Structure formats: C-alpha cells, structure tokens
C-alpha cells in the first residue's frame, strides 16, 4: 500500500500509457503496433461497509468521471462470437459474451467449454509469464487494427507485485466443464465499435463488437 493515503480512503488512479512508457517487462511493442498499458493503484478500505468508487485523471490532468468499482463481471448468456478450436489435443468451444465499456475501462468476458473426452491441461497458455508460472489470462489482448494499437490487461500496483485485473484458473479443465473468464483493459476510443480479440492458444476473434 502506498504511503500518504488516509485511513478509509479508496483511490483508483488510472494511467493509460502508450508504447515505452510505464510498461512491465515483456510488454514492448512489436509489429508496428502501439501498446496501451493501464495501471490501477488501489488502496484497500478500512471500512468495508462503504462502497468503493473508482476515480481517475485524464492525460491533461483533469478529473475523470467516476466509473464505479471494478469487479469480476457477472456471466452473460448472450454470445457475440463463437469458435471451435483444438488446444493441446482437446476439442474446445470458445464463446465471447461481451466487451463492455465502463468509464475509462473495458471488460472482456468469455467462456471455454471442454468438449473432449479428456481433461485439458492449460498450464500458462493464456498467461504472460514463461515456464508455466502464473495461471491467469494476463496474456490475452485487444487489437485495434485500424489505429494500430494493442490493449494489454490492466494491472494493480507496480512491478514485481503488480497483479492483473483478470481471471485465474486451475491447470486442468475437465470434460464437459465450462470455464468462465474475464479480463479488464483500458477502453478504446468511442469511435472504435469493433475490435479483434487475441486469446493466444485459443486463437484470434476478428471484428468483435464493443458495447
């Protein structure tokens, strides 16, 4: 926790930086794309009965509108993109259930269903750390091909204690199991209404609508 925060204060400061500024190791840009990195600095509240409010500043230093608490989204039944894939020899169905803006952030939700006869061993196939460490989906990203930008998963705190705003998962997904996942990013500009979703081992979904 950072010093200088009064007891009971809850502050979430959003800093969206382009390529080469405030990035974590392994997030350098490539292929002509700019990478948009978001860091949230969070102070835990003393009084847990009080609601948590997210605030921030714009690039000009002006206050941003409160966007509310950033929580894991509720599962949605609406499917906006679907694909059958094979990963590590297992048949899977991937369904994207939403990319939703919330203030200066956007949240991607999707499910993975194991349609095979055997368990799927994921390791760190959707993460951003080598050697099978870090069972999160921190490696997924949103790609805006028109403006040449890649949005990486938002994080809280600073490296090396930075933690992604995204789902964790078990190593194995059993046959018939449905895995619900989410990840939070900086929100693309309002004029961007469709975006590509790069789920790494699960493939790329193109022209997915943003709501």
Residue frames as qw, qx, qy, qz and C-alpha x, y, z in Angstrom:
[[0.000, 0.889, 0.458, 0.000, 0.00, 0.00, 0.00],
 [0.402, 0.516, -0.027, 0.756, 1.33, 3.44, -0.86],
 [0.312, -0.405, -0.456, 0.729, 2.05, 5.98, 1.88],
 [0.030, 0.065, -0.089, -0.993, 0.10, 9.17, 2.08],
 [0.417, -0.360, -0.622, -0.556, -3.39, 7.66, 1.84],
 [0.360, -0.312, 0.448, -0.757, -5.63, 8.47, 4.80],
 [0.182, 0.084, 0.959, -0.200, -7.44, 5.60, 6.58],
 [0.440, 0.529, 0.629, -0.361, -10.64, 4.61, 4.85],
 [0.327, 0.663, -0.253, -0.624, -9.66, 6.27, 1.57],
 [0.731, 0.194, 0.630, 0.178, -10.17, 4.28, -1.57],
 [0.246, 0.774, -0.239, -0.533, -8.47, 5.66, -4.67],
 [0.781, 0.194, 0.521, 0.283, -8.07, 4.06, -8.03],
 [0.063, 0.776, -0.254, -0.574, -5.78, 6.04, -10.31],
 [0.825, 0.417, 0.366, 0.105, -5.89, 5.15, -13.98],
 [0.088, -0.733, 0.435, 0.515, -2.73, 5.72, -16.02],
 [0.843, 0.423, 0.329, 0.052, -3.02, 4.68, -19.66],
 [0.193, -0.728, 0.451, 0.479, 0.38, 4.87, -21.37],
 [0.795, 0.567, -0.139, -0.163, 1.48, 4.22, -24.94],
 [0.928, 0.179, -0.176, 0.275, 4.50, 2.24, -26.09],
 [0.570, 0.338, -0.340, 0.667, 7.65, 2.59, -23.99],
 [0.153, -0.476, 0.285, -0.818, 6.05, 4.35, -21.00],
 [0.544, -0.284, 0.488, -0.620, 5.27, 2.61, -17.72],
 [0.853, 0.121, -0.392, -0.324, 5.27, -0.89, -19.19],
 [0.778, -0.433, 0.449, -0.081, 6.07, -4.11, -17.42],
 [0.166, -0.442, 0.808, 0.352, 8.76, -6.46, -18.74],
 [0.296, 0.175, 0.915, 0.210, 7.62, -8.37, -21.81],
 [0.295, 0.753, 0.535, -0.244, 5.17, -5.67, -22.94],
 [0.124, -0.464, 0.358, 0.801, 7.32, -3.95, -25.55],
 [0.640, 0.574, 0.124, -0.495, 5.52, -3.13, -28.76],
 [0.371, -0.201, 0.788, 0.449, 6.11, -5.03, -31.96],
 [0.321, 0.413, 0.788, 0.325, 4.84, -5.32, -35.47],
 [0.050, 0.331, 0.270, 0.903, 4.19, -1.59, -35.78],
 [0.435, -0.682, -0.539, -0.236, 1.57, -1.60, -33.01],
 [0.087, -0.509, 0.417, -0.748, 1.39, 0.75, -30.06],
 [0.482, -0.294, -0.810, 0.159, 0.67, -0.98, -26.76],
 [0.338, -0.616, 0.015, -0.712, -1.78, 0.62, -24.37],
 [0.501, -0.083, -0.762, 0.402, -0.92, -0.28, -20.79],
 [0.428, -0.676, -0.118, -0.588, -3.18, 0.50, -17.83],
 [0.422, 0.024, -0.727, 0.541, -2.08, 0.52, -14.19],
 [0.488, -0.700, -0.268, -0.448, -4.53, 0.85, -11.30],
 [0.243, 0.244, -0.660, 0.667, -3.22, 1.90, -7.90],
 [0.602, -0.519, -0.459, -0.396, -5.64, 0.64, -5.25],
 [0.046, -0.330, 0.657, -0.676, -5.82, 1.35, -1.51],
 [0.382, -0.336, -0.860, -0.035, -7.81, -1.17, 0.50],
 [0.350, -0.633, -0.076, -0.686, -10.63, 0.43, 2.51],
 [0.009, 0.172, -0.788, 0.592, -10.65, 0.28, 6.30],
 [0.521, 0.213, 0.501, -0.657, -14.44, 0.44, 6.44],
 [0.113, 0.015, 0.897, 0.427, -15.58, -2.39, 4.17],
 [0.239, 0.610, 0.710, -0.258, -19.20, -1.29, 4.51],
 [0.178, 0.731, -0.060, -0.656, -18.51, 1.78, 2.40],
 [0.809, 0.529, 0.252, 0.042, -18.90, 1.39, -1.38],
 [0.552, -0.313, 0.381, 0.672, -15.74, 1.51, -3.47],
 [0.438, 0.861, 0.165, -0.198, -15.57, 4.21, -6.13],
 [0.713, 0.048, 0.310, 0.627, -13.11, 4.41, -8.99],
 [0.146, 0.955, 0.044, -0.253, -11.79, 7.82, -9.98],
 [0.757, 0.056, 0.282, 0.587, -9.02, 8.93, -12.26],
 [0.006, -0.755, 0.110, 0.646, -7.43, 11.71, -14.26],
 [0.742, 0.654, 0.142, 0.028, -7.25, 12.40, -17.97],
 [0.760, 0.173, 0.040, 0.625, -3.98, 12.94, -19.85],
 [0.139, 0.687, 0.017, 0.714, -4.44, 16.70, -19.31],
 [0.212, 0.063, -0.649, 0.728, -4.73, 16.26, -15.55],
 [0.481, -0.226, -0.011, -0.847, -8.45, 16.97, -15.38],
 [0.465, -0.079, 0.781, -0.410, -10.64, 14.76, -13.15],
 [0.286, -0.026, -0.826, -0.486, -12.28, 11.85, -14.88],
 [0.685, -0.288, -0.091, -0.663, -15.83, 10.74, -14.22],
 [0.463, -0.298, 0.780, -0.297, -16.21, 8.06, -11.51],
 [0.544, 0.205, -0.677, -0.450, -16.63, 4.67, -13.09],
 [0.870, -0.305, 0.032, -0.386, -17.58, 2.56, -10.07],
 [0.583, -0.485, 0.652, 0.003, -15.91, -0.46, -8.58],
 [0.525, 0.456, -0.644, -0.319, -14.09, -2.78, -10.96],
 [0.675, -0.206, 0.645, -0.293, -15.36, -6.26, -10.11],
 [0.167, -0.036, 0.926, 0.337, -15.44, -9.58, -11.89],
 [0.458, 0.057, -0.237, -0.855, -18.39, -9.29, -14.27],
 [0.692, 0.088, 0.588, -0.408, -21.48, -11.41, -13.98],
 [0.315, -0.008, 0.854, 0.414, -21.73, -14.19, -16.53],
 [0.474, 0.399, -0.045, -0.783, -23.82, -13.29, -19.54],
 [0.698, 0.219, 0.681, -0.031, -25.89, -15.69, -21.64],
 [0.543, 0.811, 0.026, -0.215, -25.53, -13.56, -24.77],
 [0.725, -0.163, 0.444, 0.501, -22.86, -14.87, -27.15],
 [0.303, 0.865, -0.073, -0.394, -21.38, -12.36, -29.61],
 [0.442, 0.624, -0.622, -0.169, -18.67, -14.60, -31.08],
 [0.878, -0.220, 0.398, -0.149, -18.11, -18.35, -31.08],
 [0.485, 0.610, -0.611, -0.137, -15.35, -20.63, -32.35],
 [0.972, -0.207, 0.109, -0.018, -14.47, -24.32, -32.05],
 [0.232, 0.781, -0.573, 0.089, -10.76, -24.88, -31.53],
 [0.951, -0.130, -0.238, 0.148, -8.34, -27.64, -30.61],
 [0.015, -0.824, 0.451, -0.343, -5.73, -26.86, -27.97],
 [0.217, -0.459, 0.830, -0.229, -3.25, -29.39, -26.56],
 [0.171, -0.002, -0.960, -0.224, -5.21, -32.11, -28.38],
 [0.102, 0.428, 0.778, -0.448, -8.53, -31.20, -26.72],
 [0.024, 0.522, 0.573, 0.632, -11.67, -30.05, -28.55],
 [0.128, -0.411, -0.457, 0.778, -12.93, -26.77, -27.10],
 [0.108, 0.753, 0.501, 0.413, -15.72, -24.28, -27.76],
 [0.297, -0.214, -0.225, 0.903, -14.83, -20.65, -27.08],
 [0.004, 0.774, 0.557, 0.301, -17.66, -18.11, -26.73],
 [0.204, 0.072, -0.195, 0.957, -17.13, -14.39, -26.22],
 [0.144, -0.670, -0.725, 0.069, -20.01, -12.99, -24.19],
 [0.018, -0.971, -0.239, -0.023, -19.12, -9.31, -24.18],
 [0.503, 0.074, -0.114, 0.854, -16.68, -6.42, -24.42],
 [0.191, -0.860, -0.459, -0.118, -18.24, -3.71, -22.29],
 [0.266, 0.482, -0.208, 0.809, -17.04, -0.18, -21.59],
 [0.509, -0.739, -0.421, 0.136, -17.21, 1.11, -18.02],
 [0.239, -0.917, 0.110, 0.301, -15.86, 4.64, -17.80],
 [0.198, 0.799, -0.533, -0.195, -12.21, 4.56, -18.91],
 [0.318, -0.294, 0.901, 0.019, -12.05, 0.77, -18.73],
 [0.749, 0.176, -0.353, -0.532, -13.42, -2.10, -20.79],
 [0.525, -0.286, 0.770, -0.222, -14.04, -5.69, -19.70],
 [0.541, 0.255, -0.688, -0.411, -13.85, -8.76, -21.90],
 [0.652, -0.169, 0.631, -0.385, -15.83, -11.85, -20.83],
 [0.625, 0.319, -0.602, -0.381, -15.71, -15.28, -22.43],
 [0.826, -0.257, 0.431, -0.258, -16.22, -18.97, -21.72],
 [0.298, 0.445, -0.819, -0.205, -14.28, -22.09, -22.67],
 [0.879, -0.091, 0.234, -0.404, -16.12, -25.44, -22.81],
 [0.160, -0.399, 0.890, 0.152, -14.20, -28.72, -22.84],
 [0.810, 0.241, -0.072, -0.529, -15.94, -30.84, -25.48],
 [0.467, 0.428, -0.773, -0.036, -13.34, -33.61, -25.43],
 [0.874, -0.273, -0.387, -0.107, -13.15, -36.90, -23.59],
 [0.714, -0.120, -0.356, 0.591, -10.05, -35.93, -21.63],
 [0.291, -0.855, -0.184, 0.389, -9.14, -33.08, -19.33],
 [0.488, 0.769, -0.009, 0.413, -7.50, -30.03, -20.89],
 [0.655, -0.468, -0.109, 0.582, -4.17, -29.08, -19.36],
 [0.247, 0.945, 0.157, 0.148, -3.79, -25.33, -19.85],
 [0.660, -0.108, -0.116, 0.735, -0.57, -24.53, -17.97],
 [0.086, -0.624, -0.120, 0.767, 0.07, -20.82, -18.69],
 [0.411, 0.333, 0.659, 0.535, -1.32, -20.95, -22.23],
 [0.050, 0.844, 0.394, 0.360, -3.29, -17.73, -21.72],
 [0.498, -0.778, -0.097, 0.370, -0.82, -16.06, -19.37],
 [0.378, 0.891, -0.172, 0.183, 2.12, -13.74, -19.89],
 [0.384, -0.723, 0.571, -0.053, 4.79, -15.49, -17.83],
 [0.593, 0.418, -0.674, -0.142, 7.19, -18.18, -19.09],
 [0.183, 0.258, -0.899, 0.303, 7.74, -21.64, -17.63],
 [0.459, -0.395, -0.776, -0.177, 4.13, -22.42, -16.73],
 [0.227, -0.287, -0.556, 0.746, 4.01, -19.88, -13.88],
 [0.194, 0.251, 0.124, -0.940, 1.11, -17.55, -13.24],
 [0.111, 0.358, 0.899, 0.225, -2.17, -19.29, -14.06],
 [0.207, 0.639, 0.306, -0.675, -4.04, -16.19, -15.22],
 [0.577, 0.616, 0.472, 0.255, -5.32, -14.88, -18.55],
 [0.192, -0.819, 0.058, 0.537, -2.96, -11.89, -18.39],
 [0.371, -0.219, 0.612, 0.663, -1.58, -12.69, -21.84],
 [0.335, 0.632, 0.664, 0.216, -4.79, -12.02, -23.78],
 [0.146, -0.344, 0.058, 0.926, -5.20, -8.68, -25.55],
 [0.440, 0.760, 0.435, -0.199, -7.48, -6.49, -27.65],
 [0.437, -0.123, 0.440, 0.775, -6.18, -5.36, -31.03],
 [0.349, 0.808, 0.229, -0.416, -7.39, -2.28, -32.91],
 [0.682, 0.120, 0.464, 0.552, -6.05, -2.89, -36.46],
 [0.278, 0.864, 0.297, 0.296, -7.34, 0.44, -37.80],
 [0.153, -0.959, 0.172, -0.164, -5.39, 2.58, -35.32],
 [0.666, 0.413, -0.535, 0.315, -2.56, 0.06, -34.87],
 [0.266, -0.550, 0.527, -0.591, -2.96, -0.37, -31.10],
 [0.647, -0.134, -0.751, 0.025, -2.86, -3.40, -28.84],
 [0.469, -0.620, 0.205, -0.595, -4.52, -3.16, -25.42],
 [0.479, 0.118, -0.828, 0.265, -2.93, -5.36, -22.75],
 [0.562, -0.585, -0.584, -0.028, -4.59, -6.46, -19.50],
 [0.175, -0.810, 0.170, -0.533, -4.74, -3.82, -16.75],
 [0.667, -0.056, -0.611, 0.422, -2.75, -4.33, -13.56],
 [0.447, -0.873, -0.096, -0.168, -2.85, -3.10, -9.98],
 [0.649, -0.672, 0.223, 0.278, 0.23, -1.81, -8.23],
 [0.270, 0.825, -0.469, -0.161, 3.77, -1.78, -9.57],
 [0.877, 0.252, -0.396, 0.097, 6.14, -4.47, -10.80],
 [0.275, 0.097, -0.926, -0.241, 7.04, -7.01, -9.42],
 [0.167, 0.229, 0.817, -0.502, 3.93, -7.05, -7.20],
 [0.434, 0.197, -0.208, -0.854, 1.61, -5.93, -9.97],
 [0.368, 0.190, 0.899, -0.140, -1.45, -8.15, -10.27],
 [0.082, -0.135, -0.624, -0.765, -3.61, -8.43, -13.36],
 [0.519, 0.179, 0.347, -0.760, -7.30, -7.49, -13.35],
 [0.616, 0.242, -0.596, -0.455, -8.23, -10.82, -14.83],
 [0.928, -0.220, -0.021, -0.300, -9.27, -14.40, -14.09],
 [0.153, -0.489, 0.857, -0.049, -7.15, -17.07, -12.51],
 [0.876, 0.100, -0.229, -0.412, -7.78, -20.71, -13.41],
 [0.793, -0.346, 0.501, -0.005, -6.84, -24.28, -12.49],
 [0.140, -0.442, 0.766, 0.445, -4.31, -26.24, -14.52],
 [0.076, 0.141, 0.946, 0.282, -6.94, -28.75, -15.66],
 [0.544, 0.133, 0.044, -0.827, -10.41, -28.29, -17.17],
 [0.431, 0.027, 0.896, -0.101, -12.45, -31.50, -17.02],
 [0.010, -0.217, -0.787, -0.577, -14.59, -32.90, -19.89],
 [0.188, -0.686, -0.664, -0.233, -17.90, -31.02, -20.07],
 [0.357, -0.605, -0.320, 0.635, -16.66, -28.25, -17.77],
 [0.255, 0.831, 0.257, 0.423, -17.45, -24.64, -18.71],
 [0.539, -0.294, -0.193, 0.766, -14.79, -22.15, -17.68],
 [0.083, 0.940, 0.296, 0.147, -15.93, -18.51, -17.29],
 [0.622, -0.138, -0.013, 0.771, -13.14, -15.95, -17.72],
 [0.102, 0.968, 0.225, 0.052, -12.70, -12.17, -17.78],
 [0.602, -0.091, 0.009, 0.793, -10.03, -9.52, -18.29],
 [0.012, 0.935, 0.261, -0.240, -10.04, -5.71, -17.93],
 [0.580, 0.208, 0.228, 0.754, -8.31, -3.25, -20.27],
 [0.019, 0.396, 0.033, -0.917, -8.16, 0.47, -20.96],
 [0.532, 0.620, 0.531, -0.226, -11.23, 1.39, -23.00],
 [0.436, 0.203, 0.483, 0.732, -10.64, 2.03, -26.72],
 [0.103, 0.136, -0.032, -0.985, -11.84, 5.40, -28.09],
 [0.526, 0.364, 0.517, -0.569, -15.63, 5.75, -28.54],
 [0.573, 0.553, -0.279, -0.537, -15.33, 5.64, -32.33],
 [0.189, 0.284, -0.935, -0.098, -13.91, 2.10, -32.12],
 [0.754, -0.074, 0.133, -0.639, -17.01, -0.12, -32.26],
 [0.994, 0.072, -0.070, -0.044, -15.35, -3.41, -33.26],
 [0.124, -0.768, 0.626, -0.050, -12.04, -4.90, -32.20],
 [0.766, 0.214, -0.606, -0.025, -10.02, -8.10, -32.56],
 [0.694, -0.593, 0.313, -0.262, -9.63, -10.33, -29.52],
 [0.536, 0.473, -0.691, 0.107, -6.35, -12.27, -29.23],
 [0.817, -0.460, 0.171, -0.303, -6.84, -15.22, -26.86],
 [0.169, -0.615, 0.768, 0.065, -3.41, -16.69, -27.57],
 [0.165, -0.115, 0.973, 0.116, -3.71, -20.50, -27.70],
 [0.395, 0.493, 0.720, -0.288, -7.47, -20.16, -28.30],
 [0.409, 0.442, 0.551, 0.578, -6.99, -18.09, -31.44],
 [0.035, -0.184, -0.013, 0.982, -7.98, -14.62, -32.65],
 [0.219, 0.679, 0.697, -0.066, -11.57, -13.40, -33.00],
 [0.224, 0.064, 0.249, 0.940, -11.95, -10.56, -35.51],
 [0.232, -0.319, -0.293, -0.871, -14.45, -7.69, -35.59],
 [0.335, -0.449, -0.789, 0.255, -15.98, -8.37, -32.17],
 [0.110, -0.754, -0.244, -0.600, -18.46, -5.58, -31.26],
 [0.278, -0.033, -0.554, 0.784, -17.86, -3.37, -28.21],
 [0.272, -0.727, -0.555, -0.300, -20.85, -2.24, -26.16]]
